[in-house]
């Protein structure tokens, strides 16, 4: 059974940085698109960034040039480096792996990110 475990969330002041990690129980990311999503209180879950095992990345417009997604295939871990954080970045951040052929989604349990003004 695939497990995704996030870590690295916390409370940070606006303008600060955080690095999220998502460790997979197996080599799921080699056959999936890996991504980070977030959900603010009272809002729908939204895409933040995705990457393939080959390093092809995609970002939401609101985080482009501030966030960087990366993948370590040997460690089965995906990272999200978040710089210049804003209060609007506050939410629960979820790690995701979407299988290439079936489109099946695996989700982590989420990690809270709170940016104070």
N, C-alpha and C positions, 0 to 999 in steps of 0.2 A: 504494500500500500504506500502510495506516494505521500510524503509529508513535506510541507514547506514551513519553515520556522523563521519568522522575522525577528530582528533585534535592532537596537540602535535608536529607537524613538526617545522622545523626551521633551523637556521644556527649554526653549531657547529664546533669546531676545531677537527682535527684528534686526536683520542684517547679519545674523549669525549663521552658523553652518551645522549640519548634522549629516552623518553617514549611516544609511540603513543597509542592513545585510539580510539576505534571504538564503538560508541553507536548505538544500533539498536532500531527501533521504537516499536518492539514487541519481542516476544520470538522466533525469527527466528533461533537463534543459537541452540535451543534444537532439531531442526529437520534438521540441516545443518552441514556441515563441515565449520568451520570459518577459514579464512586465510588472510594473508597479501601478497600482490604482489607489485612489484616495476617496474618502467619503467624509464630507463635513457634516456637522449636526444638522439634520433637517433637509439635507440635499442628497441627490443621487450619487452613486459611485461613479467616478470619472477616471478616464485614462490619464496617467501621468507620463509614462515612458515605456517603450518596449525595446527589446533587443533579441536578435537571433544568436545562436552559438557562434556564428561567423562574424558577429559584431555589427550587423546592420541595425541601426537604431532609428527610433521615431519618438518625437516629443510632442506633448501638448504645447500649444502656442504660449500659454501662460507661464511655462517653466523653461522654455527654450533659452539657452545661454546662461541659465542659473543652475540647472540640474544636469547631472551626467549619470547615465546608466552604464554599467559595465558588467562583464561576466567573466568568472574564472572557471573554465570548464573542468580543470583538474580537481577543484574543490567543490564543484557542483553548487556554486554560490553566485548570486546576483547582488550587485550593490547599487545603491542610489546615493550619489553625493549631491547634497543640497546646499547651495550657497546663496547668499543674499536673501535669506528667508524673510517672508512677509507674513503678517497676520492672516492673510487669505490662504496661506499654505497650511493652516491648521486643519487637522482631521486625522482620521484613522487611515493608515497606509497599509495596503494589502499587497502581498506578493502573489503573482499569478503565473501559471504555466499553461499554455493553450497548445494542445497536441496538433501537430501539423495536419494530419489526415482526418482525424475524427472531429476536431474542434472541441474536444472535451476540455473543460477547464478544471484545474486544480487551484485551490486558494489556501493561503496561509491564514492564521488567526487574526492578523492585524497588529499594528503597533501604533500607539498614539504619538502624534507630533503636535505640539502646541507652541505657537509663536506669539510672544507677547509684544505689545507695541510700546 
